Amino acid sequence: MVVSRNRSLLWFLILTAVVCSTNAYAYERSTTTFTTAEKIISDASSPPVKFLDNKVTLPDNWQHEQSGFYSTVWYQITFTHTGKLNFQWAVYLPDVNMNAEVWLNGIRLGSGGSLLKPVSRYWHSPMMFTFSPSDLLHENKLTIKVAAYANEFGHLGLVTVGPVDIVAEIYKKYFF
């Protein structure tokens, strides 16, 4: 009888450990979609050091109506990350107008082309940028530069970060 209880307890502990580790794995393998960011107007070629707590809700639209005006807007999303990961990650921008360049913790991940005149026109096409898990810190700064011309609105939609295989499936669904 005692052996049977010990064996039952052992199986219970093993199953609990498996379920708990599975939930932790599922949590680490999920995506996060960001709906707010800090915003600053700047033609800087690299991410501004200081954002002035100008929080905006994503998606964010902006337009400058001065004749011949061309500008860039920088967005910064700060997030924490804990744990060790051994798989590639990706940033997914489902909706950008006109073009974007993405940086993570001061490392340039890429862009959709020229952000200088003539600006490459993405017009709400999805964009995806991959990065190594070694690029993640405990406190992370995801910085996105969006360029647009005068009288044509600039736009940044929601921003999603997660494992590259999951993000790639979302990207494939909307890439046309």
Secondary structure by P-SEA (a helix, b strand, c coil): caaaaaaaaaaaaaaaaaaaaaaaaaaaabbbbbcbbbbbbccccccccccccccccccbbbbbccccccbbbbbbbbbccccccccccccccccccccccccccccccccccccccccccccbbbbbbbbcccccccbbbbbbbbbbcccccccccccccccaaaaaaaaaaccc
